[in-house]
């Protein structure tokens, strides 16, 4: 949720304390008046961020760093050696690990730092297991190490220091090949040590500070090293300069992806002519599109891809980070590239990437693929996989800032039934609380929350209520009093509790980096603590960047304190920790039985383990609809599959055409929620006339028919780390035509979706990949060959979706008011044939809401069509689960007419099945086969 123009409703909404109210309302008015677009002046450019400006001023060239080979130590698990900066004589320690699964880890820290430097905890799911490194050769110029296979090696060059990962005769990746390694060592500020002779003596004795005399003049000359001011905000920087930077060169690579969150294309752009991509979790008011500005979340993972190889770089650092990208082919036209080819140009395409972080250490994981799915598995082995959500969370979510009271909720719920539109969750924003005190209810508007929750539970529906991490400073508020008494608030630089302004007025910010604070927060979700809550109430964590209305860049001061660490060290972790603690609270309240559902706005690497994310405060504009696709695709590539955008746009009022098109798009994205700003007109699906209501109903019902497929894909993502909504190149990695496509996408590998995102569109052109593929329009069953651009005429009812030939997709056609109401309903199997190969699919069934699947209480079937035999076999023979669902229909696309169809059931008994054959479309329909969905069976076409 987000601020907007300071209308009367906003001012009325903000129930601030009397002392703060006039100041904050004035601030809102000055900051937000008369604009519906981002105020760039509120957010730093690289030139305004001292460490970024300082590091970016370093140009490629001869690196001052040299490897001291005589210090090398090689054990069974790692190599260590010292690096020295010949300019200032500071020593660094390089650690190199070969990890299981074709990964290499490189860590660089100060050899003897003045004080410990921050290393990110809690993101890796375990200490990554290593494999032996072996020394192949060594001389005075460097060392060569084996990475297991004979062809894969690491070459460490000594002068200047450089690290190359080589396979055969090809360099896969080079580190510091451009000489941009920089490591600002911790040091004492000269004008503060005179009063402390012991501190000065320690500093002079430390090898990491032997060159301070040389650096003193440099310190004086550089602005922002020991203090930085942005607008009216001062950053005291007590530890001085501490930035780290390293460059990576990727020969043969022109396409890089990832490093969300940015409102930009799927393929990352070069940054030579502008700012680098920024990773710094920020509450950005109505963000602009197609630029590298930071947004709400940060995942420091980049994928590099060409037709031969996919690789990844995971830069494990939670401080503010900037990523520069340059390419030797950037700006070349297609004609220019063709001319290079004709003229025999020997220049190999290359992309160079530079990471710059404000503090911490260099800790980087190089994931060597070589396939896209290998990279997903490698990253999942480090940070975990997408949480397996309750099935209901994959249904439709209805949200607004705000549903006014219990009667409003009841009326909206009833209208969904009246208009025959299914939904699973209705959401409450900040107005449901008692004066923005989270874990409470407004005593007048939501006086009997359990009665309200029971009413929707009776219809097998659920609710989400917002719980933000800014806590109203109020001595009559239990949550605030407990956090203060336990010392759980983040502190300011002077040691007092940090306070900032947010929705409640003056607010404190719990220190979620503390395990004891997270445990306490989790305990607050217990039913006897969170009064009015029930088992069908779930949680939304918003504003958790954290958002601080009167802070620098609308966030927390970097010199705020989390115990011994500064906020600058941990900033991008804060949102992950909030979601982690909230999800744990939901699990604990059920005694560890029920799966949680938590939506977060801020996120980091590893956030996929705790729930869903959305793309934040978008606008009711066609370009925002379009950008939702690459934004969610980028998140999926770095592990966060449960992604969606506010359907209809959060700000402004969508036209009926835009709203319909957004529902049609959102129905085919993993997280499907409509949401709207307080000051926008109501936009529930039935408010735009019967024709548009029918179109929206159709889109939502399409989502519900496909829930078995969505659920199976989420289970697969939980098991493997593979994205659910994925770019075409993931499945067609050797087809360059797919590498930059971001207006269409795959759901799993078997559904291709090209949403209509242009106003007034009468047609779209979809690329159907795969020269040996065939694709079937899921609505008309028309067959199309792959490896072509297909023009598709569209009307307002059109949602261009294609099923891949060679696949089997389960659906449920009996759509009811919610997913839970459909639990025991029958399945229809859609078998799309490709004469070049067998057809394969899966069916996954469990109870839909508990962790019992971890004890193998589920059904997981392999569906296969080969040699005119369709079969269902058990993928996990030792799993145990019973279902009342059966298979009521089978539709085979691209079929020939059989003379008879025979079903053999689990008892071996054979029966003839009735069928219909449409010769004009080659569609065979088998009606009422009647097998239990969990049974073994075969159907033979003769």
Secondary structure, DSSP 8 states (H G I E B T S, - for coil): ----S--HHHHHH----HHHHHHHHHHHHHHHTT-SS--GGGS--GGGSHHHHHHHT--SS--SEEEEEEEEEE-SS-EEEEEEETTT--EEEEEEEEETTTEEEEEEEETT-SS------SSSSS---EE--EEEEEETTEEEEE-SSTTEEEEEETBTTEEEEEETTEEEEEESTTS--EE------GGGSTT-HHHHHHHHH-GGGTTHHHHHHHHHHSTTSS-EEETTEEE--TT----EEEEEEEET--EEEE----SS-SS----TTS--EEE-----TT--SSS----S----EEEEE-SS-EEEEEE---S-EEEEEEETTTT--HHHHHHHHHTT-----EEEEEEEESSS-EEEEEE--SSHHHHHHHHHHHH-------GGGGSEEE--TT--SHHHHHHHHHHHHHTT---SEEEE-GGGSSSS-TT---TTTSTTHHHHHHHHHTTT-EEEEE--SEEE--TT-HHHHHHHHHT-B-B-TTSSB-EEEETTEEEEEB-TTSHHHHHHHHHTTSTTTSTT--TTEEEEE-STTT--TTSGGGS--TT-EETTEEHHHHGGGHHHHHHHHHHHHHHHHTTT-B---EEESS--TTGGGG-EEE--S-BSSHHHHHHHHHHHHHHHHTT---EE-EET-SBS---HHHHHHHHHHHTTSSSEEE---TTS----TTSS-HHHHHHHHHHHHHHHHTHHHHHHHHHHHHHH---SEE-HHHH-TT-GGGTT--SSEEETTTEEEE---STT-SEEEEEE--TT-EEEETTT--EEESSEEEEEE--TT--EEEEETTEEEEE-----SSSGGGTT--EEEEEE-BTTB-EEEEEEE--SSBGGGGGT-SEEEEEEEETTEEEEEES-TT-------BEEEEEEET----S-EEEE-TTS-EEE--EEEETTTTEEEEE----BTTS-EEEEE-
